[in-house]
Amino acid sequence: MVKSPSENPPPQPDPAVAVCFSVEVGSHNLGAFTGCDGIGCEVVIEQHEEGGNNGFVHQLTGRMKYTNVKLTRAVDENSAKIAAWFASLNGTVQRTSATIVARTADGKPVCSWSLVGVVPVRWTGPSMSVDSNKVATETLELAHHGFLQQGAAK
């Protein structure tokens, strides 16, 4: 039996596919990155065995741990923005907020994450050699204390 077009369900939208991640840390717009790893958290679980109870082990919840976020991209004109940000720290690192926005090829936001208590952990610049024709990349690693609720003040 063939269904009429009016009986066919509407097509489902494509899943969210991001091609770049725009990043702002504090008041510094660091530009777009092509890779973003480590957005996540976990609840630390402590196991407690109770004497005489052999049926199960107590799973006690502890604190939340947030993984470091690693952002990567090819070296471009925005690379100087990271150096300017580090220079503005004047050797004193203070925690701030950050926003990471996943964007489509046409710049439309797919999803965003607002981080609180952000500090830079590491910046790794490109390794270049005349013997290699690889694209020069850089990596920025950020530590944070968690996520801000959408719409919350920074």
Disulfide bonds with the S-S distance in Angstrom:
none
